[in-house]
Amino acid sequence: MKNRNEMTAVEFPVNPIRMRACRCGCGYEFQPNRKDQLYIDKRHYDFDYNQNKRKIKNKHIIVTEKQLRLNNRVLEKHYVANIESQKKEPIKCYLDILKAEGFSTKNYIGVSEEGTEKFYLLYDYYYLLFRNKSNQLIIEIYKN
């Protein structure tokens, strides 16, 4: 006569839920503890969320933020390079030079208007655009 435990072990598998591939894309298979478990653990879930869903959802924010940081670095470079020659006055530069370094006038944090002048705000600097007598765009850089 067979032992009762041996009989049930043969007839019923240990875990009725099949092996699954982790949804994060790591390629690992795991034995789920619940029928609705899609990831091996929280670390794999967080990886999937951060690399796929959040990155796609915030793609335009990431691109804009990257351009704002670049604009700030370019203004800082020109401001620091010319601050020794001029004391407490705005730094004047041709806009074409800044654009060659990747500066974009489309991205800024805010606008401040004083009379007829529009100041465009960035993180650490703000600037004013105007045309000189030969119709070239000049940028005046100020530090916050």
Secondary structure, DSSP 8 states (H G I E B T S, - for coil): ---HHHHHHHHS-S-SS--EE-TTSS--EE--SSTT--SSSHHHHHHHIIIIIHHHHTHHHHHHHHHHHHHHHHHHHHHHHHTTTSSSS-EEEEHHHHHHTT--TT--SEEEEETTEEEEE-SSEEEEEEE-TTS-EEEEEEE-
